[in-house]
Amino acid sequence: MKLINRTMTTLLACLMVLGLNAQERGITIDQLFHDYELQSERAPKLQWMQGGDRYTLWEKGTEGYDLIQYHTEKQTSKVLIEAKELIPQGEEKPLRIEQYSWSADERKVLLFTNSKRVWRSNTKGDYYVFDLDSRRLKQLGKALPSSSLMFAKFSPDNSQVAYVSDFNLYVEDYRNGEIRQLTTDGTSKVINGTFDWAYEEELACRDGFRWSPDGKKIAFWQIDASNTKTFYMINNTDSIYASLIPLQYPKVGEAPSAAKVGTVTVESAEIQWVDLPGDPSQHYLPRMQWHENDLLITQLNRKQNTLKLWRKKEGAQPTLLYTEKDQAWVDVIHTDLTASWVVDDMPVVDKGQAVLKTNETDGWRHLYKINLNDGAQTLFSPGEYDLARMYTMDQKQKYMYVNASPKNNTQRYLYRLSLDGKGTLKRMTPAAYEGVNVYNVSPNGKYAVHTHTSANSPATIQLIRTKDHRSIANLVDNNELKEKLIALKMPKATFFKVTTEEGIEMDGRIVKPVDFDPNKKYPVLFYVYGEPWGQTAVDDWSMRSLWERMLVQKGYIAITMDNRGTPTLKGREWRKSIYRKVGILNARDQAMAAKEVLKWDFIDEDRVAVWGWSGGGSMTLNLMFQYPEIYKTGMSIAPVANQLTYDNIYQERYMGLPSENKEDFIAGSPVTHAKGLQGNLLLVHGTGDDNVHYQNAEMVINELIKHNKQFQMMAYPNRSHGIWEGANTSRHLFTLLTQYLENHVKAGGVERPEAMKN
């Protein structure tokens, strides 16, 4: 018996040790990028109905996913469509629905499936209509190639569906299957109803047509890329002979694709083009919407520092309503934590006599009312603060729901903005939800899906009533993930501010080891981006921060800071001071802030690493090359090494035109400073990167070779800018980054000499 007890005691002790070791092991690469154990649960794809009084969700049933309708306030539900009703004739399984939309009468639903990728997003596919009255499922565009339809939309009277296929616009009567082709000149160079690569990437333009309110006409964009030069990527792995992948890509200094807007009469296919002033190949037309029977068209000049709003009435020439100018650039899409890709129409107010729009003419991003008759402006949000984005108005149009954070640039909250001219701003997000709060507000403004996250907690998602932020239903709690994180002894993130010797105050986020010892010196890993397209020192949750916390568990300190030029809510001057100085001003801000951080007793100035991706990859190179006395090890992923190789819309927006100031492009490019490399450098790039071309890697490699600078390089065949395609790619990449750090930066704290004396 004693022997048995002794054996049991030994076994229990072993189990306890194994359990302890499992916890002490912390986060692993496999958990993050192989088993994906630590992924947050995402928000369900909710669609509002009846203005928001009801909504629909796909939920798993006995035979597949059923479409369920919920009463928003009461939370009662009913099945609208059963999975078995979505089995096409001759098939055995229901359609896999990727997106869906409702007809205006909400008796028909448009279903998108079998999609194919077009650059960043899967925007080509097949469309079906399901009729709730007849219970019939019918495929659209059967005579057209499979998975070729784009952006299908019901007509206002619910009888027809318009879509794009092979660069032409079509209308189909879904009841009898009659298809009418409305444009006939579409090719890979003459693009109707959608956009070229640059418009999609830099202006968030994909869906390129709009039904008129009466359903008699369709307004659409035509992009003429005939004079846009082709960039070729090379596929070396799918065959024993290489194949070329052509890409219409207007690089810096090249003229934009010519753009124009037209209206086509559905019945006759007659097209009328809108005659806007100026050379179509020297402007951009990033936004267009119907207002009653008129068109409102936004026009940007080539330098993107002058925005004009035109009103086109039927049978008349366009009239100029509004002009906005800036010494740097005018924002059309606001890149923010809450809405980097959302493209909203301008809300119409005053019984159709005015629209709402943001601008920065007084130094802050404020909301203005623009009179559609005379262009007069009325300020609705006075004060020294920025709006992050507009959501929607309440039913009586007394308030606009907006996202902002006047007191903390690292966070975001829901506010209610009075439209009575007083500009009263009332915070609606309760104090308990500290961090970043994003909302999907219903069209009637009564309800919203609220997503809350913070730097130390994954997302919780709930359905709320906007007027009092009362929770109606919990949609996602991520409790299982939170329990795993507790078991993994997750290091906590905190926030700080640092002021450089030049007087620039920057927000920062820092993660220290759980067993942090102030008497030790730790290696530091800086994560950087630093361009106008992204903010990093934010109070939110991300997979990137999980990998960094894995490194913190190994003995690093992780820091990220936001320099001038990043889209923080600090006013126009902060955001646009980077104009013509990308690669110079932002790199200096980062280096000077790092210089202050290195004064902290617990930071080891001999073990300083930096990494970044895309613009952050460019920043990493510039920091390694321009400030080698600070940064000892760098990992640069998919960087723009030469600004003259990037696309014209992005680079010219922030740098001007190379015909006027080419020297600024050269000064801000990492290749110019490559001879300054002294530390350890890892360069990573995908050879199939359609965004930042692989030629950037080759250009900086050549420059490093010329100056006999040693470095390491990893090319990922045929991977795009995100370097995720193909089996095991993400796991391989982050294993590479981890091992590179471990080989070149000794992890863990070491006793400070002065601490040892004490």
N, C-alpha and C positions, 0 to 999 in steps of 0.2 A: 504493500500500500504506500509506504514511504517513497519507494522507487517511482510508482505511478505519479504521486504528488509532485516529486522532484521533476519528473519529465514534463508534467503539465505546466509547472512553474516556468521551466526553461522555455517551453513552447510559447507560452503567453508573453514572456519577455522578448522572444524573437519577433513575435507578431507586433508587439508594441514598437520595437526598433524599426521594423519594416514600415510600419505606419508613419512613424516619425520621419524616417528617411524619405518616404513618399512626399511628405509635406515640405521637408527641408530642400528637396530637389527643386522646388519652385516650377516656374513656367518653362516649358520646353518648346523647341521649334516644331516638333511633331504635333503638339497640342494646338499650335497656332495654324500651321500650314499643311498638315497631313490629315490629322483626325478632325480638325476644326472644332475642337471641344469647347473653345472659348468664344465662339461667335455669338453675338447678340441676336436675340429674336427680333425680327423686323415687324414693322407695322403692317397690318393686313391691308389689301388693296380695296379700300372702301370707296364706294361711289355714292354721292348724294342724289336723292330723288326729292321731288316736290319742294325744291328750294333748300332742303335740309331737314324737313320734318320726317323724312324717312331716308334710309340708306340701304345699300346692298353689299353683301359679302359672299365670296365663294367659300363654302365649307364642305369638308369631306363627309360624304354620305356612304351608303352601303355599296353603291355602284360607281362611285367617282365623286367629283365635286359638284354640289348643287348650289344654285344661286338663291340666297336667302335674303328676304327683305325684312328690315327691322323698323319698327316705329321708334324714332329717335328718343322721344321723351319717355314713353311707357316701356320700351324695350321688349314689346311683344314681337313675334316673328312669324313668318310664313314662307313656305317654299315657292319661289316664282318659277324656277326651271330645275327639273331633275336632271342629273347627269345622263340618264338613259335617253333623254330627249335630244341630246347633243351628239348622237351617233349618226354620222353622215350615211346616206344610202350606200350599201355595199361594203361598209366598214363594220368592224366589230367593237371598237373602243370609242368612247366619247372624245370630242375635241379637247386638246389641252389649251385652255384659254390663257393668253398672255396679257391681253388688254381688252376692254370692252367699253362701249358708250351707248347712251340711250337716245332714242328719237325724242323730238320735242313733246310728243304726246305720251311718252314713257310706256308705249305698248309694244315697242320693238327694240331689240338690243342688237348692236353691231359687235361681232365677235372677231378678234384678231388672233391668228394662230399660225403655226408652221413658219415662223419668222426667220429672216436672214439678216446678218449684220451689214450695216452700211456705216463704215467708219466706226464711230463710238457706239452706236445704238442699233438695235434690231428694228429697223423701220420698214423693211419689206416683208411681205407675208401674204397669207390668204385671209379673206374676210367672208364671214357668214352672217346672215340675218336670221334671228329667231323671232317669230311673231307670237306674242303672248295670247292673242285671240285665236288664231288658227292652229297654234302649237306646231307650226311648220318651221323646219330648218332649211335654209337655202343658201348655197354658195354663190358669191358674186364673182364676176369676171371669169367664168368658166372657159371662155374662148381665149383668154390671155394666158401667158406662161405662168406656171405654178410659182407661188411665193414672189410675185412681182408687184402686188398692189400696195399702195402707200397712202396713209392718211385718210382713209375712207370716212365720209361724213354724210349723215342724213340731210336731206333738204328740209327747210322749215316746215313744209306741209307733210313731211314724213313719207312721201311717195317715191322718192328717188334717193340714190346714193351717188356721190361724186368721189372719184379717187384718181390717183396718178399711177400709170404703169408705163415703164420704158420711156420716161421723160415726157409723156403726153397726158393730157387731162381727159377723163371719161366721165359720163353720167350713165347710170343704169337704173331703169325702172325695175325695182327688185321683184315686183309682182309678176311681170311677164318675161323678165330677163332681157328686154331690149336694151342694147348698149349703143350709145352714141359717142363717137370720138369728137371732142371739142377742139383739140389742137392736133396738128398733123406734122409740124416741123421739128418735133422733139428728137434730139440725138444726144449722144454723150457730151456734146459741146453746146447745144441749144437746149436748155433745161427748163421745162415748164412745170409749174406747180410744186417744185421743190428747189433745192439749192446745191451749190458746189461745195467742195470741202471747206473752203475758207469761211464762207457764210455760216455753215453749220458749226464749225469749231469756235469761231471768234465772235459771232453775233447771235448764237443760239437759234439760228433759223433752220428749221427742218420742214415743217408743214407749210407749203407755199400757196395755199388758196383758201378763199372764204366765200361761203354762200351769202348772197344778198338777203336782207330780211324778208323780201317778198318771194324769194326762191326763183326769180326769173333770170338772174345773172350770177356769175361767179367771178370774183376778182382774183387775179393770180399774178405771181411773179414769173418773169422770164429772165433767166440768167444766161447770158451769151459768153461762154468760155472759149470761143473760137481762137482768141488771141492769147489765151492763158497757156503758158508753156508747160510741158509735161516733164515731171520728175519721175525717174525710173528707180524702183526698188528691185532687188535681185533675189529670187528664190533659188537657192543652190541645193536644197535638200529633198525636194519632192520628186526629182527625176535625176538621171545621170547627166542630163544637159540642163543648164541653168535656164530659167524663164524670167522674163521681165514683167514687172507689175507697174503699169503706167498710172500716174497720179496727176490730175490737174492741180497744180500748186503754185499760186502766185507769190513768189518770194519778195523780200524787201526790195523796193525800187521798181518792181514790175507793176504795170497798170492793173487795177482790179478787173474782174469780169464785169462786162457791161450788164447793168440791171435796169429793168423797166417793169411797170405794173400795167396790166390791162384788164378789161372786163369782157367776158364772153357771154353772149345771150344763149341760154340753154336750148331754146327751141330752134334757133337758126344757126348756131355756132359762129355767129358774126362777132368779130373781135374789134374792140376799140381800145387803142393804147392811150395812156395818160401822158400828155405832153408836159413833162417837167423841165424847167430850165436847166441848162448845163450839159456837159458831156457825160453820157451814161457810163463811160468807163473811168470817170474821175469822181464818182460819188458812190455812196451806199444807200440802199433803201431797206433799212433793217426792220421797220414796222409798218403795218397797214391794217386798218379796220374799217368796217362799215359803220356809218352813223345815219340811220334811216336809209335814204337812197343815195347818200353821199359817201365818198371815200375820204378818210383821213390818212395821209401818207407822211411818214417821217423820212427825211432826207438828211444824210450826213455828207459833208464834203470829204475829199480824199484824206485830208489831214485830221479829220474827225474832231475838229475844234469848233465847228459851226453846225448846229442842228436847226433844221427848218421843218415846221409842220404845215402841210398843205391840205386844203379842202377842195375836193373835186366834186362839183355838182354836175348832174347829168346835163349834157349839151353845152357845158361851159368850160372855159379854161380854168385850170387850178388857181386858187387864190392863196396867198401866203397869210397864215394866221398868226404864226408865232416863230420867233427866232431866239435861239440860245447860243451864246458864245463863251468860250473859255480860252485863256492863254495857253493852257495845256491841252486837255481833251474834254469832250463832253461824253458822259457815260450814257449808254443806251441800256446796257445790262449791268446791274449792280451785283458784283461778286461778293456774296456775304455768306455767313454760316447758315443763314435761313433759306436762301433761295439762289443758288449760283446758276441754275439753268431755267428758272421760271420765266416765261414770257407772257405777261398779262396785257390785255387791252387797257387803254386808259378808261377809267370809270366815267360814266356820263352822269351829270347832275343837272339841277335846275331845269327839270323837264326838258332835257335835251339841248339846253342852251350853252352848256359848258362841259369841260372834261377836267379830270384831276391828273396832275403830273408832278413828279419830283424834279427839282433842279438844285444846283449849288451856287447860284449867282450871288447869294449873300454870305458865302463862306461855309454854309452848312447844308446838308441834304434835307431840304424842306419840301412840304407838300403845298402845291399851288393849285388854284382853280384858274383855268384858262377859258375865257369867253370865246365861243365859237363864231361870234359875229364880228368882234373887233379885236380879239387877241388880248384883251385886258387881263391882268393877272391879280389874283387875290391870295395873299399868304395865309395859310391855315395852321402852320406849326411854328410860330415865332419862338426864338430861344436859341441858346448856344448848345445845340445837340443835333445829332444826325438820326434820320429814320433809316432803319435797315431795309424795310420793305413795307409796301401796302398789302393788306389782305382784302377785305371787302367792307361794304357799308352795312349798317343795320337796316331793317326793313323801311324805316321812316327817313332814312338818309340824314339822320342827325349826327351820326358818328361814323368815323372810319376806324376800323381795327387795323393797327399797325404793329410792327415789331421794332423795338428800339432798346437801348440800354444807356441812358444818359449818364449814369454814375459809374459804370464799370464796363470798359471796352472789351473785356474778355467774355462777357455774358450777353444774353438776349432775353427779352421778356415781351409779353403781349400788353399793349396799351390801347386805350380807347381815346381817340382824338376827336374833339368837338369840331363840327363843321359850321358852327354858328358865327365864326369870325373871331372868337376870343382865343382860340388855339389851346383850350384846356386839355392837358394830357393826363390821363388817369391810368395808373398801372392796374392791370387785371390779374396778372400772374401772382398768386400768393407767395409770401416770403419763404415758405417751406421749399419752393422749387428753385433753389439757388443753382445757377448754371446756365445752360443754353436751352431755351424753350422755343420750339417750332410748332406752328399751328396750320392745320388744314381747315380753314373756316368755311362753313356752309355758305352757299350763295345768298341766303336770306340773313346771314349774320347772327343767327340764333344759337348755333352750335359749332363745335370745332373738335377735331382730333388733336389732342395736345401730346406732343412728344417732349419729354424732359430727359436731359442727360447732364452729367457733370464729369469733371476730370477723374473722379473717384467712384463713379457709379454708372453702369450701363443703363440703357434707355428704359423708362417706364412710359407706357402709352395708354391714354385714357380718352374717353369721350366726355366732353364737358358742355355745359351751358355757358355761353360767353358772358352774359350779363352779370353773373355772380361767380363764374368759374367753378360752379358746382359739378362734381363728378357724377356722371350718369352710368358709365360702365367702364371697367378696366379691360383693356384690350391686350396689353402685354405687360408683364411685371419682371421678367428675366430673373425670377427668384432662384431658379436652378443654377444659372450662371453666377449669381451673386454668392451662393453657397460655395461653389467651386473656388471662387476668388478668395473667399475668407480662408479656406483650407490651404490655399497657395501662399498665404502670408503676403498679400499684395502690397507693395510700397505705395505710399500716398503721394499725390501731387499737391504742391502748394504754389502760390503765386507771389511774385515780387515785382518791384520796379527798380530799374537801374538807370542812373543818369551818367552820360558820358562826359568826358572832359570838355566836349563842345556844347554841353548843356542840353542834349537830347535825352528826354526821359522815355524809356521803352518798357513795355510790359513783358514779363517773363514768366515761364512756368518751369518748376524744378521738381524732380523726383529724386529722393535720397533713399539709400538702403534702410530697411526696417531697423537694422542694428547699427545705424549711423553713429559714429564716434567722432565728436568734434575735435578730438586730439589726434586725429589721423588726417592724412592727405589722400584724396581720392582722384582717380582719373575722371575727366569730364567728357561727355559726348554731346556736342551741340547739334540739334536738328535745325536746318535752315530752309526757308523758301525765299521770302523777302521781295517778291515782285507784286504788282497790283492785282494779281489774280488769286491771292490767298493769304490768310491769316493763320498763324500757328499757335500762338500763346493764348489758347482759348480753353474755357472751362467746359470741355466736352469729352466724350469717350471715343476711342478709335482703336482699330487693330494695330496701327503703327505704335501707339503708346503702349500697347501690351507687349510688343517686341522690345521696346525700349525698357519696360519694367523688368523683362527677363534679364536684360543686361544689367539693370540696377541690382537685381538679386545676385548677380555675379560680382558686384563690387564697383560698378560705375555710378556716376551721377549724371542724370539726363537733364538737359536744359534746352529750351527753345525760347526765342525772343522775336518780337515784331518791330522791325525798323520802319523808318519813314518810307512811304510809298506803298505800304501794305494797306488793304481795304478795311482798316479799323475805323471805329466810329469816333474819330478825333478831328473831323472837319476837313474841308477841302484842301487847306494848305498842307496838312500832314500827308494826305493821299497823293497830291499832285506835285509835291516838291521833287519827286523823282523824275519829272519830265526831262527827257534828253540826258538823264544821268543813270539809267539802268546799268548796273555793273560797277558803278563808281560810288554813288551816294549810299546805296543800300549795303554794299560791301563794307564801306567805311563805318556806317552805323553799327553793323554787326561786329566788326573787329574792335571798335572802340568800346562797345558794351562788353564784349568778351574780356577786354583788357581790365575793365572794372571788376568783373566776376573773378578773374584770376587773382585779385587782391584778397579774396576771402581766404581765411586761414586753412580751410579744409579742402581747397582745390589745389591739385598738383599741376603747376604750370608746365612741367615737363611731359605730362601725359594728357594732351589736349587733342581731341578728335572732333571732326565735323562731318556731317553727311547730309545729303539732300537729293531730291528727285526733280527732274525737269528744270524749272527755274531755280529750284534748290540745288540741283546738280550744277547749274551754271554758277550759282553763288559759292558752292563748295570749291569749285576750281578757282574762282576769283580770290577767295580767302586764302587758299593754299598758295596761290601764285603771288598775290599782292602783300600778304601779311604772314610770311613764313616764320617770323619770330614768335607768332602766337600759336598757329595751328601746326601740329606735328604730323597728324594722320588725317587723311580725307578719303571719303567714299562718295564718288559722284556718279549718279545714275541718270542716264538719258539727258545729258546737259545740252543746252544751246551753247556750243563753243565759239561760234562766230555768228553774231547777230544778223549779219547780212544773208544768212542761209535760212532764216525763219520766215514765216508768212507775213505778208504785207499788212494785213488788218491789225494784227496784234502788235508787231514791232513798230510800225509807223505810228500807231495810236500813242505809244508811250515814248517814242524817240524822235518823231518828226520824219521828214523825208530825206533820204540819203543824198538827194541832189542838192540839199540845202546845208546839211550838217553831217556829212559822212564821217567826219573825224570823231563824232560822239559815239557812233556805232562801233568804230574801231577801238576807241578808248575803253568801252565797256565790255568788250569781248574777251573771254578768257585766253584765246589763242594769242592775243597781244602780249600777255603777261606770263606765258608758259615758262619762259626762261627763269622765272623767279622761284620755281619749285625747289624746295629743299627737303621736305618731309616724305612720308610714305603716302602714295596715291594709288587708289583702286578706281578704275574707270569701267563702268558697266553700260552696255547699250544693246538694244534689240535691233537686229538688222532689218526687220520689217516695220520699223517705226515710221508710220505715215505722218506723224505730228512733228517730232524733232528728228530729222533724218540722220541715218547712221553716218552720213558724210561728216557730221559734226565730230564724231569720235575720230574719224580718220584725219581730219584737219588738225585736231589738237595732238594726236599721236605724232603726226609729222613734225609739228613744232617742238614737241618734247624730244624727239629723236635728234632734231637739228641741234638742240642745245645739250645733248647727251644726258638728258634727265631720265633716270630709271623709274619705272612704275609698273603696275600690274593691270591687266586688261581682261575683261570677260565679255564676249559677244554672245548674245542669245539668238540663235538662228530663227528668222521669220517672226519673232515676237514683236508686238506693237509697243506703244509707248508705256503701257501698264505692265509689260513683261509678265503676263500671267498665262498666256496660251500654252497648251501642251502639257503632257503628263509631268507632274512633280515640279513644275517651274518655280512657283512661289517658294516652295520648301527649299529648293536648291539655291535660289537667290539669297534668301535670308540666312541659310546655313553659310553661304559664302561670306556674307557681310559679317556674321558673327565670328567666324574663324579668322577673318582678316583683322578684326579688332583684337582678338585674343593673341594673334601672332605679332601684332605691332604695338599694342597698348597693354601693359600689364594691369590686369583688373585687380580690384581690392584696395583697401586702405592701407597705408603704411604710416608708421608712427612719425609724427613731426619731430624734428630734432629738439625744438624747444619744449615740446610736451614730454619727451623722454628725460630731459634735464629736470623737469618738475617732478 
